[in-house]
Amino acid sequence: MTENVYTDYFVKEEDFDKNHFHYKELHIPEGVKPQPLAVPPVLSPDKETDTDIWFTIESVAGESQILPGEKTKTWGYNAPLLGKTMVVKTGKRVHVTLKNSLSELTTFHWHGMDVPGPITDGGCHAPVYPGEEKQIEFTVNQPAALTWLHAHPCPSTAAQVWMGLAMGVVITDENEAKLPIPKQYGVDEFPVILQDRTYHEHNQLDYRADYDPMGVFAETPLINGVVRPFIDVTTQKVRLLFLGGSNRREWRLHFDDDIVMTQIAADDSFLPHPVKMTKLLVTPGERLQVVVDFSQYHDGDIVNLYTDDFKLIEFRIHKFETDNSVIPDTLFTADIPEVDPSLPIRKVTMDGHNMMNGKEFAMQRIDMKQVVGQAEYWDVTNTNPKDHGMLHPFHIHGTHFIVVSRNGQKPYPNEIGCYKDTIAVAPGETVRLLVKFPLEGVFMYHCHIIEHEDAGMMAQIEVYDPDHPKTYKLMDMETLTKAFAEEKGIKPEEVWMPGMDTEGCGMAMSKDATSSASHH
């Protein structure tokens, strides 16, 4: 039987981001020499027992040598840029001290983690103010995956991620430990955080200068915080954990010689079966894990990974031992709950670049309610017209979902039977999701083109226990704006945060005023 290898991106080419709205071609700034891919070190716990683990995660300002010449002012978690990789095991109780050493408020959002909302989840309602520490805790009760932590203050999520506030959070479990796949971190297993940035005078970031409500593209690719990275390949097989960490850009990945990538995992779980492909699309917020077999190459060879026709990463082949291990045909079996057929199908629309279901986001409005633990179908539609629409990567906080169908047809092969939390929806397309929230709280759902969520393409769902109702005190925009103003020593009406002109927050903001959250 011939093995099926997929040779396209599944998405129609006319829907690619390069055909829409202020797309920028990538290029390498002058004088940048190849350098090793930075592998974020593993974050050491403060303490660990058989049942519990403690961490401190600190948002800090720093400087990073990204380009030749002056260092770039950046932000990170326990590091000057991005962060260290946090590793947690399924079943553990996790205690985290969140510390903000920045000059402005931030939040800590656990993208892909099943945690309570709204405070632990770390969206807009959970600000940590400068100099403040907060304690959260949660139990990890989900399968092995690459999830991530990033800032999510409303409406300055894009600006703070742009400065560097994003890091990997790896969940491990017994199933993964048994699989014959590469898992020596930094040797044959590499996280690959895909981002792009624009560098201005003196190599500095200036998000306000680059701001585009349709989504910010930049010219310089930044992979794990490195421009022009290479990886020394010392094993026959390498596992790559891709994270779509850009604000707007999609990554259309392929290798020299159309090397086959075997995808083994999606956002929040392994795939039920490995899927072989030569092309891989990664949209903002998504994570995809692949295994690449370099057996056809020899010591001294160089193999390149591209996005479109632009070289992203150089793989430098060294001597390696033969690896005859075989990825099993069955990797994971998802728990797919039954949906009560009497329940209505929820309708969610992403409209323009700044609305969901025809409304801009409002921090104190609950847009939907769903019973905790109850599985329901959501039909998510991108209402943009085909002639000038774009892919919207749809994300739900606090849960994962099963992709049921696309326009009534089968999902893409690498979406079937696995857990996802971010899904690309094409113009005019309706994707049906099976959604069940395991924990109570108020959670956001939004487009993960970060400028779109900041501009209002975001809404909120309250997940509740009908026998034990709760009341939540939700943050309001006035409180946040006053805090930003106080931190910068300016008047509230002088605060500029991207998206505030379309935020619907009911406050008159000056678009030309001094920026607090995003002009550094």
FIBA-26629 format. One line per field, with one value per residue (C-alpha): x, y, z. Coordinates in nm, 2 decimals. Example, Ala and Ser with C-alpha at 12.3 -4.5 7.8 and 13.67 -1.06 7.14 Angstrom:
% FIBA-26629
c1 (1.23	1.37)
c2 (-0.45	-0.11)
c3 (0.78	0.71)
This chain:
% FIBA-26629
c1 (0.00	0.14	0.18	-0.02	0.19	0.01	0.18	-0.03	-0.12	-0.49	-0.58	-0.66	-0.38	-0.60	-0.66	-0.29	-0.19	0.06	-0.24	-0.40	-0.37	-0.03	0.17	0.55	0.82	1.08	1.44	1.76	1.91	2.26	2.55	2.36	2.57	2.43	2.41	2.29	1.92	1.87	1.71	1.53	1.66	1.42	1.27	1.38	1.10	1.13	1.03	0.88	0.71	0.55	0.22	0.30	0.54	0.62	0.74	0.81	0.75	0.87	0.80	1.12	1.27	1.61	1.83	1.90	2.17	1.95	2.11	2.47	2.54	2.32	2.12	1.74	1.53	1.31	1.08	1.07	0.98	1.28	1.49	1.55	1.35	1.08	1.14	1.25	1.05	0.83	0.78	0.49	0.35	-0.01	-0.15	0.06	-0.07	0.11	0.17	0.29	0.41	0.35	0.58	0.57	0.89	0.79	0.70	0.34	0.07	0.06	-0.13	-0.01	-0.24	-0.20	-0.28	-0.39	-0.41	-0.73	-0.73	-1.01	-1.12	-1.10	-0.81	-0.60	-0.65	-0.48	-0.68	-0.79	-0.94	-0.62	-0.38	-0.06	0.06	0.42	0.61	0.32	0.32	0.02	-0.03	-0.22	-0.25	-0.41	-0.40	-0.27	-0.53	-0.47	-0.25	0.11	0.13	0.32	0.11	0.23	0.22	0.18	0.07	-0.30	-0.38	-0.67	-0.62	-0.25	-0.19	-0.02	0.21	0.34	0.38	0.57	0.81	0.88	0.63	0.58	0.73	0.66	0.48	0.54	0.30	0.44	0.25	0.31	0.18	0.44	0.71	0.64	0.64	0.95	1.00	1.28	1.26	1.61	1.54	1.80	1.96	1.69	1.39	1.37	1.10	1.07	0.89	0.81	0.79	0.86	0.97	1.07	1.38	1.40	1.67	1.93	1.79	1.48	1.12	0.85	0.52	0.32	0.51	0.43	0.07	-0.18	-0.54	-0.55	-0.26	0.11	0.36	0.73	1.03	1.27	1.21	1.28	1.31	1.34	1.47	1.74	1.78	1.94	1.95	2.10	2.06	2.34	2.18	2.35	2.08	1.90	1.56	1.47	1.15	1.04	0.77	0.64	0.46	0.29	0.40	0.36	0.10	-0.03	0.20	0.12	0.42	0.41	0.68	0.87	1.22	1.47	1.40	1.04	1.15	0.86	0.75	0.56	0.32	0.26	0.09	-0.14	-0.22	-0.32	-0.26	-0.09	-0.27	-0.45	-0.23	0.08	0.02	0.30	0.32	0.57	0.41	0.28	0.08	0.12	-0.11	-0.09	-0.15	-0.12	0.13	0.22	0.49	0.67	0.94	1.19	1.41	1.75	1.87	1.92	2.18	2.55	2.80	2.86	2.53	2.31	1.93	1.71	1.36	1.16	0.85	0.73	1.06	1.24	1.50	1.42	1.65	1.96	2.00	2.37	2.41	2.67	2.75	2.47	2.39	2.13	1.78	1.54	1.27	0.92	0.65	0.35	0.04	-0.16	-0.03	-0.33	-0.70	-0.91	-1.20	-1.48	-1.80	-2.15	-2.35	-2.71	-2.90	-3.16	-2.91	-2.90	-2.58	-2.40	-2.34	-2.02	-1.92	-1.59	-1.68	-1.45	-1.14	-1.29	-1.62	-1.77	-2.14	-2.16	-2.03	-1.70	-1.56	-1.68	-1.50	-1.80	-2.04	-2.10	-2.18	-2.27	-2.31	-2.24	-2.28	-1.95	-1.87	-2.15	-2.04	-2.19	-2.14	-2.01	-2.04	-1.77	-1.80	-1.56	-1.80	-1.53	-1.60	-1.37	-1.25	-1.07	-1.10	-0.83	-0.79	-0.89	-0.73	-1.01	-0.90	-1.09	-0.95	-0.97	-1.05	-0.96	-1.20	-1.25	-1.28	-1.59	-1.62	-1.53	-1.83	-1.99	-1.70	-1.41	-1.16	-0.80	-0.62	-0.40	-0.71	-0.90	-0.94	-0.70	-0.74	-0.70	-0.76	-0.68	-0.82	-0.78	-1.12	-1.11	-1.33	-1.68	-1.61	-1.79	-1.60	-1.80	-1.62	-1.71	-1.65	-1.66	-1.53	-1.39	-1.37	-1.59	-1.51	-1.54	-1.33	-1.25	-1.28	-1.13	-0.93	-0.56	-0.44	-0.36	-0.44	-0.79	-0.86	-0.73	-0.96	-1.26	-1.28	-1.32	-1.61	-1.67	-1.84	-1.94	-1.90	-2.12	-2.25	-2.63	-2.64	-2.36	-2.38	-2.09	-2.05	-1.74	-1.60	-1.48	-1.22	-1.34	-1.15	-1.16	-0.97	-0.71	-0.67	-0.62	-0.36	-0.17	-0.19	-0.07	0.23	0.33	0.26	0.01	-0.36	-0.61	-0.72	-0.36	-0.33	-0.29	-0.35	-0.39	-0.75	-0.89	-1.05	-1.26	-1.27	-1.62	-1.49	-1.69	-1.40	-1.28	-0.92	-0.68	-0.52	-0.24	-0.16	0.15	0.15	0.16	0.13	0.30	0.56	0.88)
c2 (0.00	0.34	0.58	0.90	1.22	1.55	1.81	2.12	2.36	2.26	2.63	2.80	3.02	3.32	3.32	3.33	3.64	3.74	3.83	4.07	4.39	4.54	4.22	4.27	4.04	3.91	4.00	3.97	4.31	4.38	4.23	3.95	3.64	3.28	3.19	2.88	2.86	2.98	2.69	2.84	2.68	2.49	2.69	2.55	2.50	2.68	2.35	2.01	1.72	1.41	1.59	1.96	2.20	2.57	2.83	3.20	3.37	3.73	3.98	4.18	4.44	4.37	4.41	4.16	4.14	4.07	4.27	4.39	4.71	4.84	4.60	4.60	4.68	4.38	4.22	3.86	3.61	3.54	3.64	3.95	3.82	3.55	3.32	2.99	2.67	2.57	2.19	2.05	1.69	1.59	1.53	1.78	2.07	2.38	2.69	3.00	3.33	3.59	3.89	4.20	4.40	4.60	4.97	4.90	4.65	4.31	3.98	3.62	3.41	3.04	2.97	2.61	2.53	2.41	2.64	2.83	3.17	3.46	3.53	3.21	3.21	3.55	3.74	4.10	4.06	3.96	4.25	4.23	4.59	4.71	4.58	4.35	3.97	3.74	3.38	3.13	2.76	2.49	2.12	2.00	1.76	1.73	1.53	1.61	1.93	2.25	2.53	2.88	3.18	3.53	3.87	3.95	4.30	4.47	4.62	4.61	4.24	4.29	4.56	4.35	4.03	4.25	4.34	3.97	3.85	3.49	3.15	2.78	2.57	2.20	1.94	1.59	1.26	0.88	0.83	1.07	0.90	0.56	0.69	0.62	0.98	1.23	1.38	1.49	1.87	2.08	1.77	1.62	1.81	2.19	2.45	2.68	3.01	3.18	3.56	3.87	4.22	4.56	4.73	5.11	5.36	5.22	4.87	4.95	4.83	5.09	4.92	5.24	5.33	4.98	4.96	4.85	4.76	4.49	4.31	4.40	4.24	4.30	4.24	4.05	3.69	3.62	3.25	3.19	3.55	3.48	3.61	3.37	3.07	2.73	2.39	2.14	1.80	1.53	1.26	1.11	1.23	1.56	1.68	2.04	2.20	2.49	2.78	3.05	3.34	3.63	3.90	3.85	3.65	3.30	3.06	2.83	2.58	2.34	2.19	2.15	1.85	1.85	1.64	1.48	1.62	1.37	1.57	1.40	1.66	1.96	2.24	2.04	1.67	1.42	1.33	1.00	0.89	1.05	1.26	1.29	1.61	1.83	2.16	2.29	2.60	2.76	3.05	3.29	3.10	2.75	2.48	2.18	1.92	1.73	1.47	1.51	1.22	1.33	0.98	1.08	1.34	1.31	1.48	1.83	1.87	2.17	2.15	2.46	2.52	2.79	2.99	3.04	3.09	3.26	3.06	3.06	2.80	2.61	2.25	2.16	1.78	1.61	1.24	1.04	0.69	0.50	0.53	0.26	0.35	0.37	0.62	0.41	0.43	0.51	0.80	0.92	0.85	1.16	1.16	1.27	1.34	1.30	1.61	1.62	1.66	1.88	2.15	2.44	2.48	2.80	3.05	3.26	3.50	3.69	4.01	4.25	4.29	4.41	4.24	3.91	3.85	4.20	4.35	4.49	4.35	4.50	4.39	4.36	4.20	3.83	3.72	3.35	3.11	2.73	2.47	2.34	1.99	2.00	1.93	2.16	2.23	2.58	2.69	2.95	3.15	3.40	3.65	3.83	3.82	3.61	3.90	4.08	3.86	3.69	3.38	3.44	3.20	3.15	3.08	2.98	3.03	2.77	2.46	2.26	2.15	1.88	2.00	1.83	1.97	2.25	2.37	2.04	1.84	1.66	1.87	1.88	1.55	1.70	1.83	1.51	1.35	1.57	1.85	2.21	2.55	2.77	2.70	2.90	2.99	3.10	3.38	3.26	2.93	2.78	2.54	2.32	2.26	2.03	2.24	2.13	2.35	2.14	2.43	2.73	3.09	3.37	3.30	3.49	3.37	3.57	3.60	3.54	3.80	4.00	4.34	4.21	4.10	4.43	4.61	4.43	4.08	3.92	3.81	3.64	3.32	3.24	2.87	2.79	2.52	2.57	2.42	2.65	2.99	3.23	3.61	3.75	4.10	4.19	4.45	4.77	4.98	5.29	5.13	4.99	5.32	5.51	5.26	5.30	5.68	5.67	5.45	5.69	6.01	6.13	6.21	5.92	6.11	6.10	5.73	5.55	5.18	5.01	4.93	5.18	5.38	5.07	4.91	5.03	5.11	5.43	5.66	5.94	5.86	6.08	5.88	6.13	6.14	5.99	5.62	5.44	5.07	5.05	5.32	5.21)
c3 (0.00	-0.10	0.19	0.15	0.15	0.13	-0.10	-0.04	0.24	0.23	0.23	-0.11	-0.23	-0.28	0.10	0.19	0.38	0.11	-0.11	0.13	0.33	0.35	0.33	0.37	0.21	0.45	0.43	0.64	0.75	0.63	0.83	1.00	1.01	1.07	1.43	1.63	1.70	2.06	2.25	2.55	2.87	3.08	3.37	3.70	3.96	4.30	4.46	4.36	4.53	4.40	4.37	4.34	4.17	4.23	3.98	3.97	3.64	3.62	3.34	3.29	3.06	2.91	2.61	2.34	2.07	1.78	1.50	1.46	1.65	1.93	2.14	2.12	2.42	2.47	2.73	2.84	3.11	3.34	3.04	2.83	2.54	2.52	2.81	2.95	2.86	3.15	3.17	3.37	3.39	3.37	3.71	3.89	4.10	3.97	4.19	4.02	4.15	3.88	3.92	3.71	3.70	3.40	3.41	3.31	3.39	3.21	3.23	3.20	2.97	2.95	2.59	2.54	2.91	3.08	3.37	3.55	3.43	3.44	3.68	3.65	3.27	3.26	3.00	3.03	3.37	3.55	3.54	3.75	3.82	3.82	4.12	4.21	4.27	4.25	4.32	4.11	4.11	3.88	3.82	3.49	3.36	2.98	2.75	2.63	2.42	2.35	2.50	2.56	2.79	2.66	2.77	2.72	2.85	2.68	2.44	2.44	2.38	2.05	2.18	2.47	2.26	2.01	2.28	2.35	2.62	2.49	2.60	2.56	2.82	2.76	2.91	2.93	3.01	3.02	2.66	2.52	2.73	2.57	2.21	2.00	1.89	1.94	2.29	2.39	2.43	2.25	2.09	1.86	1.98	1.92	1.99	1.69	1.78	1.45	1.47	1.26	1.37	1.22	1.36	1.35	1.43	1.67	1.62	1.84	1.82	1.77	1.77	1.73	1.41	1.27	1.39	1.14	1.25	0.98	1.15	1.17	0.93	0.97	0.74	0.97	1.06	1.43	1.52	1.90	1.91	1.64	1.29	1.04	1.27	1.20	1.37	1.40	1.32	1.51	1.50	1.20	1.32	1.46	1.62	1.56	1.78	1.57	1.75	1.54	1.76	1.51	1.54	1.18	0.96	0.84	0.79	0.49	0.57	0.34	0.31	0.03	-0.18	-0.05	0.25	0.41	0.75	0.97	1.18	1.51	1.72	1.70	1.95	2.25	2.18	1.96	1.64	1.65	1.35	1.20	0.89	0.63	0.43	0.24	0.32	0.65	0.73	1.07	1.15	1.45	1.78	1.63	1.74	1.52	1.59	1.32	1.29	1.01	0.89	0.75	0.65	0.29	0.38	0.50	0.71	0.57	0.39	0.44	0.43	0.44	0.58	0.39	0.43	0.07	-0.11	0.18	0.38	0.75	0.91	0.80	0.91	0.91	0.89	1.10	1.14	1.31	1.40	1.20	1.35	1.24	1.49	1.35	1.45	1.56	1.35	1.66	1.87	2.07	2.12	2.19	2.43	2.20	2.41	2.29	2.21	2.33	1.99	2.16	2.22	1.97	1.76	1.86	1.59	1.61	1.33	1.28	1.10	0.92	1.14	1.46	1.54	1.65	1.59	1.47	1.80	1.92	2.24	2.57	2.88	3.11	2.86	2.86	2.51	2.57	2.85	2.85	3.13	3.26	3.13	2.86	2.51	2.24	1.87	1.76	1.40	1.35	1.03	0.87	0.71	0.51	0.14	-0.07	-0.29	0.00	0.30	0.50	0.72	1.08	1.33	1.59	1.95	2.26	2.61	2.88	2.67	2.36	2.09	1.82	1.46	1.32	0.97	0.73	0.53	0.60	0.47	0.64	0.83	0.70	0.75	1.03	1.22	1.26	1.60	1.79	2.04	1.91	2.05	1.74	1.40	1.07	0.91	0.55	0.41	0.36	0.55	0.84	1.07	1.31	1.65	1.93	2.25	2.61	2.90	3.18	3.43	3.53	3.47	3.22	2.91	2.59	2.23	1.95	1.63	1.70	1.46	1.77	1.62	1.55	1.90	2.03	1.79	1.91	1.73	2.07	2.29	2.62	2.74	3.10	3.18	3.48	3.71	3.73	4.08	4.21	4.03	4.08	4.04	3.88	3.92	3.57	3.48	3.31	3.05	3.26	3.55	3.31	3.12	3.45	3.55	3.23	3.26	3.61	3.52	3.25	3.43	3.17	3.17	3.09	2.78	2.65	2.67	2.33	2.31	1.97	1.90	2.15	1.86	1.78	2.13	2.21	2.56	2.59	2.66	2.43	2.35	2.15	1.87	1.85	2.22	2.38	2.39	2.72	2.63	2.30	2.23	2.39)
